[in-house]
Amino acid sequence: MRSKFLAMLVCVVGLSVLAPLPPAYGADDLGYFQGKKISRQANKALEAGQIEEAVKLYEQILAGTEKGDALRARALYVVAFACLSPEKAQRNLKRARQLLEELKTSYPEYQRQLEVTVACSWAASLSQARSSAGRLRRQTEGQSAKVGSLEAELEKLKAELAATREELKKKEEALQKVREELVGGGGG
């Protein structure tokens, strides 16, 4: 009786439930029960404040599920917000925008759609601001190079002016001596 039950269980549920989970999953490798288990582990990691571990687990869900999969929505949400991290090493605005756009379009009924829309808009604005800042930085660097060149030319002109003044002073002194000789020599 027991062997019939196990045989039926294997037929209904499949052997994947009884087999141990591999450490990482690729696309199309993640079954429903494996995905649920990884999702539970990721949620526990989040609750424990282990953001990096949770993101790694959610990345497995993203790699092993297709658009429309219910587990994918939460994974998209968590990984996207992790990519919006204030920590420079973890920040990836481009990826965050891609994930948020997928979540926004593929899961319009997702419970945190308002947050997703706001974050998506914020990420787009931030990307535009960074782009503008980069453009301004390049313009400033170009202007700085011009200013440096003009400053060098100004210093050169100042040196030439000082040399010309010195030469003029010497000529005035020589002219003064000539006057003195003419005035002094013509009177005696």
C-alpha positions as CSV (number, residue, x, y, z in Angstrom):
1,M,0.0,0.0,0.0
2,R,2.8,2.4,0.9
3,S,4.7,1.7,-2.3
4,K,1.6,2.5,-4.3
5,F,1.2,5.7,-2.5
6,L,4.8,6.7,-3.1
7,A,4.5,5.7,-6.8
8,M,1.3,7.9,-7.1
9,L,3.1,10.8,-5.3
10,V,6.0,10.6,-7.7
11,C,3.7,10.6,-10.6
12,V,1.5,13.5,-9.4
13,V,4.2,15.7,-7.9
14,G,7.3,14.5,-9.8
15,L,10.7,13.5,-8.6
16,S,12.0,17.1,-8.5
17,V,10.4,17.5,-5.0
18,L,12.2,14.6,-3.6
19,A,15.6,15.5,-5.2
20,P,17.9,17.9,-3.4
21,L,18.2,21.4,-4.9
22,P,21.2,22.3,-6.9
23,P,23.1,25.4,-5.6
24,A,22.3,27.6,-8.6
25,Y,19.7,27.5,-11.4
26,G,19.8,28.6,-15.0
27,A,16.9,29.6,-17.2
28,D,14.2,27.0,-17.4
29,D,15.8,25.0,-14.6
30,L,13.7,26.4,-11.8
31,G,10.6,24.4,-11.0
32,Y,7.7,25.7,-9.0
33,F,8.7,24.0,-5.7
34,Q,12.4,24.9,-6.1
35,G,11.3,28.5,-6.8
36,K,9.1,28.6,-3.7
37,K,11.9,27.3,-1.6
38,I,14.4,29.8,-2.9
39,S,11.7,32.6,-2.4
40,R,11.2,31.6,1.2
41,Q,15.0,31.6,1.8
42,A,15.3,35.0,0.2
43,N,12.4,36.4,2.3
44,K,14.1,35.1,5.5
45,A,17.4,36.7,4.4
46,L,15.6,40.0,3.9
47,E,13.9,39.8,7.3
48,A,17.3,39.1,8.8
49,G,18.8,42.2,7.1
50,Q,21.0,40.1,4.8
51,I,20.3,42.1,1.7
52,E,23.1,40.8,-0.4
53,E,22.1,37.2,0.3
54,A,18.5,37.9,-0.5
55,V,19.5,39.6,-3.8
56,K,21.6,36.6,-4.8
57,L,18.6,34.3,-4.2
58,Y,16.2,36.5,-6.0
59,E,18.7,36.7,-8.9
60,Q,18.4,32.9,-9.1
61,I,14.6,33.3,-9.4
62,L,15.0,35.9,-12.1
63,A,17.4,33.6,-14.0
64,G,15.2,30.6,-13.7
65,T,11.8,32.0,-14.4
66,E,10.1,33.6,-17.4
67,K,7.9,36.7,-17.6
68,G,4.5,36.1,-16.1
69,D,5.7,33.8,-13.4
70,A,4.3,34.8,-10.0
71,L,7.6,34.4,-8.1
72,R,9.3,36.7,-10.6
73,A,7.3,39.8,-9.5
74,R,8.7,39.9,-6.0
75,A,12.2,39.1,-7.3
76,L,12.0,42.0,-9.8
77,Y,10.9,44.3,-7.0
78,V,13.6,43.4,-4.5
79,V,16.5,43.3,-7.0
80,A,15.4,46.5,-8.7
81,F,15.3,48.4,-5.3
82,A,18.7,46.8,-4.4
83,C,20.0,48.3,-7.7
84,L,18.8,51.7,-6.4
85,S,21.0,51.5,-3.4
86,P,22.8,54.6,-2.1
87,E,25.9,52.4,-2.0
88,K,27.9,53.1,-5.1
89,A,29.2,49.5,-5.4
90,Q,25.6,48.1,-5.5
91,R,24.0,50.9,-7.5
92,N,23.0,50.1,-11.1
93,L,20.4,52.6,-12.4
94,K,20.2,51.1,-15.8
95,R,19.4,47.6,-14.5
96,A,17.0,49.0,-11.9
97,R,15.1,50.8,-14.7
98,Q,14.9,47.7,-16.8
99,L,13.6,45.5,-13.9
100,L,11.1,48.2,-12.8
101,E,9.8,48.6,-16.4
102,E,9.4,44.8,-16.6
103,L,7.6,44.8,-13.3
104,K,5.4,47.7,-14.3
105,T,4.4,46.3,-17.7
106,S,4.3,42.5,-17.0
107,Y,2.6,42.7,-13.6
108,P,0.2,45.7,-13.7
109,E,-1.7,44.3,-10.8
110,Y,1.4,44.0,-8.5
111,Q,0.5,45.2,-5.0
112,R,3.3,47.8,-4.9
113,Q,2.6,49.3,-8.3
114,L,2.6,52.9,-7.0
115,E,6.1,52.4,-5.5
116,V,7.3,50.8,-8.7
117,T,5.9,53.8,-10.8
118,V,7.5,56.3,-8.5
119,A,10.9,54.5,-8.4
120,C,10.8,54.1,-12.1
121,S,10.2,57.8,-12.6
122,W,12.8,58.7,-10.0
123,A,15.4,56.4,-11.7
124,A,14.7,58.0,-15.1
125,S,15.0,61.5,-13.6
126,L,18.2,60.6,-11.9
127,S,19.6,59.1,-15.1
128,Q,18.7,62.3,-17.0
129,A,20.3,64.4,-14.3
130,R,23.5,62.3,-14.4
131,S,23.6,62.6,-18.1
132,S,23.2,66.4,-17.9
133,A,25.9,66.6,-15.2
134,G,28.3,64.5,-17.4
135,R,27.6,66.9,-20.3
136,L,28.2,69.9,-18.1
137,R,31.4,68.3,-16.6
138,R,32.8,67.8,-20.1
139,Q,31.9,71.4,-21.1
140,T,33.6,72.6,-17.9
141,E,36.7,70.6,-18.6
142,G,36.9,72.1,-22.1
143,Q,36.4,75.6,-20.7
144,S,39.1,74.8,-18.0
145,A,41.5,73.9,-20.7
146,K,40.8,77.1,-22.6
147,V,41.2,79.1,-19.3
148,G,44.5,77.4,-18.7
149,S,45.7,78.3,-22.2
150,L,44.6,81.9,-21.8
151,E,46.3,82.1,-18.4
152,A,49.6,80.9,-19.9
153,E,49.3,83.4,-22.7
154,L,48.5,86.2,-20.2
155,E,51.7,85.3,-18.2
156,K,53.7,85.4,-21.4
157,L,52.3,88.8,-22.3
158,K,53.0,90.1,-18.7
159,A,56.6,89.0,-19.1
160,E,56.8,90.7,-22.5
161,L,55.3,93.9,-21.0
162,A,57.8,93.9,-18.1
163,A,60.6,93.4,-20.6
164,T,59.3,96.3,-22.7
165,R,58.9,98.6,-19.7
166,E,62.5,97.7,-18.6
167,E,63.7,98.5,-22.1
168,L,61.7,101.7,-22.2
169,K,63.2,102.7,-18.8
170,K,66.7,102.2,-20.1
171,K,66.0,104.2,-23.3
172,E,64.5,107.0,-21.2
173,E,67.6,107.0,-19.0
174,A,69.8,107.1,-22.1
175,L,67.7,109.9,-23.5
176,Q,68.0,111.8,-20.2
177,K,71.8,111.5,-20.4
178,V,71.8,112.8,-24.0
179,R,69.6,115.8,-22.9
180,E,71.9,116.5,-20.0
181,E,74.9,116.4,-22.2
182,L,73.3,118.6,-24.8
183,V,72.1,121.1,-22.2
184,G,75.3,120.9,-20.3
185,G,77.6,120.9,-23.3
186,G,75.8,123.7,-25.1
187,G,76.1,126.1,-22.3
188,G,79.9,126.0,-21.8
